[in-house]
Amino acid sequence: MSFNDPAAAVGNAPNNPGVASVGKSKGVRPTIFVKELSRRARRRLLRHFLALSSGDRLLRFGSVLSDDLITRYVENIDFSRDTVFGVYDRKLRLLGVGHLAFAPRQALPSVSSFTTKERVAEFGVSVAASARGMGVGSRLFERAAICCRNVDIDTLYMHCLSSNKVMMHIAKKAGMAIHRDYGEADAYLKLPPANPASVLQEAVEEQVAIIDYTVKANLRAVLKWLSGLPGIRRDR
Ligand SMILES: CC(C)(COP(=O)(O)OP(=O)(O)OC[C@H]1O[C@@H](n2cnc3c(N)ncnc32)[C@H](O)[C@@H]1OP(=O)(O)O)[C@@H](O)C(=O)NCCC(=O)NCCS
């Protein structure tokens, strides 16, 4: 088991409040804002993970974690070491979470032969069932890759079941080298070094995601305040 085991502003789709109404077809995907999460997001992270079905827990963590183990996993996420990304809907629920876990190269012998850098990064991702197929998982992956580049990591690693067709598709699309063994798969993405454009891109993406989050949070606060006024019913 790997060290990442126990990490949109998407607007309004009919079945998915919080996901833009542009549909799921290719080419008309919603704008997705990926925000870096802090320890203050633990409660929302927990809600996101607990909502995953047994099958999804198996795909995400490599085994069907109980609610207790998921709770422990969330409590133990080390935000000072790792980077966790999230995609929020308009009600500030986490639609997708990407956990980029960093470790010394020696911690992952299978990755150490791919890099001469001091640290390696492993990526784990999950998207709420209602928000799949809209590009949330791919955007979280892209953000993780650019983050790795910018912190001088040249190999992004992912461990998953080889039966995980969607993740295998995302990995192949990203150009990852995939090694399959006994029903499991290790995927490696070689990353170019950081440059001013990659640093600027990540900074701009984060700023836009912060603005999006702030707008949503303020809107929710205003709606809550309004719903407290006599004669005004809040539309949930
Ligand atoms: C894997 C997961 C994160 C993908 O999230 P997502 O937001 O639905 O992914 P995206 O929408 O970005 O991309 C899905 C891609 O898979 C493709 N896809 C969907 N079903 C597929 C299938 N059965 N076989 C192959 N590809 C498939 C989609 O067409 C899309 O490809 P495209 O971008 O080229 O059109 C999500 O399914 C999930 O949370 N699964 C459970 C946890 C998990 O498996 N985590 C990964 C292990 S760490």
The ligand as a Tripos MOL2 file, in Angstrom:
@<TRIPOS>MOLECULE
LIG
   48    50     1     0     0
SMALL
NO_CHARGES

@<TRIPOS>ATOM
      1 C1        -11.5520    8.4740  -11.4180 C.3       1 LIG1
      2 C2        -12.3840    9.7330  -11.1350 C.3       1 LIG1
      3 C3        -11.5990   10.6050  -10.1630 C.3       1 LIG1
      4 C4        -12.5850   10.4750  -12.4560 C.3       1 LIG1
      5 O1        -13.2350   11.6880  -12.1980 O.3       1 LIG1
      6 P1        -14.0830   12.4600  -13.3330 P.3       1 LIG1
      7 O2        -14.2960   13.8390  -12.8620 O.co2     1 LIG1
      8 O3        -15.2720   11.6750  -13.6910 O.co2     1 LIG1
      9 O4        -13.0490   12.4150  -14.5370 O.3       1 LIG1
     10 P2        -13.0860   13.3240  -15.8430 P.3       1 LIG1
     11 O5        -14.4690   13.7700  -16.1050 O.co2     1 LIG1
     12 O6        -12.0320   14.3650  -15.7390 O.co2     1 LIG1
     13 O7        -12.5570   12.3030  -16.9480 O.3       1 LIG1
     14 C5        -13.1540   11.0810  -17.1400 C.3       1 LIG1
     15 C6        -12.5810   10.5140  -18.4340 C.3       1 LIG1
     16 O8        -12.7530    9.1010  -18.4260 O.3       1 LIG1
     17 C7        -13.4910    8.7230  -19.5800 C.3       1 LIG1
     18 N1        -14.2610    7.5580  -19.2140 N.ar      1 LIG1
     19 C8        -15.4300    7.4950  -18.5590 C.ar      1 LIG1
     20 N2        -15.8040    6.2090  -18.4140 N.ar      1 LIG1
     21 C9        -14.8390    5.4510  -18.9910 C.ar      1 LIG1
     22 C10       -14.6370    4.0430  -19.1700 C.ar      1 LIG1
     23 N3        -15.5100    3.1630  -18.7120 N.pl3     1 LIG1
     24 N4        -13.5070    3.6430  -19.7890 N.ar      1 LIG1
     25 C11       -12.5910    4.5120  -20.2630 C.ar      1 LIG1
     26 N5        -12.7300    5.8620  -20.1200 N.ar      1 LIG1
     27 C12       -13.8390    6.3090  -19.4960 C.ar      1 LIG1
     28 C13       -14.3260    9.9370  -19.9150 C.3       1 LIG1
     29 O9        -14.7320    9.9340  -21.2650 O.3       1 LIG1
     30 C14       -13.3370   11.0500  -19.6520 C.3       1 LIG1
     31 O10       -12.4070   11.1220  -20.6770 O.3       1 LIG1
     32 P3        -12.2190   12.4620  -21.5890 P.3       1 LIG1
     33 O11       -11.8280   13.5650  -20.6360 O.co2     1 LIG1
     34 O12       -11.1350   12.0950  -22.5340 O.co2     1 LIG1
     35 O13       -13.5620   12.6900  -22.2100 O.co2     1 LIG1
     36 C15       -13.7820    9.3780  -10.5660 C.3       1 LIG1
     37 O14       -14.4040    8.4580  -11.4220 O.3       1 LIG1
     38 C16       -13.7360    8.7880   -9.1490 C.2       1 LIG1
     39 O15       -13.7580    9.5080   -8.1690 O.2       1 LIG1
     40 N6        -13.6600    7.4420   -9.0370 N.am      1 LIG1
     41 C17       -13.5950    6.7850   -7.7430 C.3       1 LIG1
     42 C18       -12.2260    6.9870   -7.0590 C.3       1 LIG1
     43 C19       -11.0750    6.6370   -7.9840 C.2       1 LIG1
     44 O16       -11.1630    5.7610   -8.8360 O.2       1 LIG1
     45 N7         -9.9370    7.3390   -7.7940 N.am      1 LIG1
     46 C20        -8.7650    7.1240   -8.6000 C.3       1 LIG1
     47 C21        -7.7600    6.2950   -7.8910 C.3       1 LIG1
     48 S1         -6.6230    7.2850   -7.0230 S.3       1 LIG1
@<TRIPOS>BOND
     1     1     2 1
     2     2     3 1
     3     2     4 1
     4     2    36 1
     5     4     5 1
     6     5     6 1
     7     6     7 2
     8     6     8 1
     9     6     9 1
    10     9    10 1
    11    10    11 2
    12    10    12 1
    13    10    13 1
    14    13    14 1
    15    14    15 1
    16    15    16 1
    17    15    30 1
    18    16    17 1
    19    17    18 1
    20    17    28 1
    21    18    19 ar
    22    18    27 ar
    23    19    20 ar
    24    20    21 ar
    25    21    22 ar
    26    21    27 ar
    27    22    23 1
    28    22    24 ar
    29    24    25 ar
    30    25    26 ar
    31    26    27 ar
    32    28    29 1
    33    28    30 1
    34    30    31 1
    35    31    32 1
    36    32    33 2
    37    32    34 1
    38    32    35 1
    39    36    37 1
    40    36    38 1
    41    38    39 2
    42    38    40 1
    43    40    41 1
    44    41    42 1
    45    42    43 1
    46    43    44 2
    47    43    45 1
    48    45    46 1
    49    46    47 1
    50    47    48 1
@<TRIPOS>SUBSTRUCTURE
     1 LIG1         1 GROUP 0 **** ****
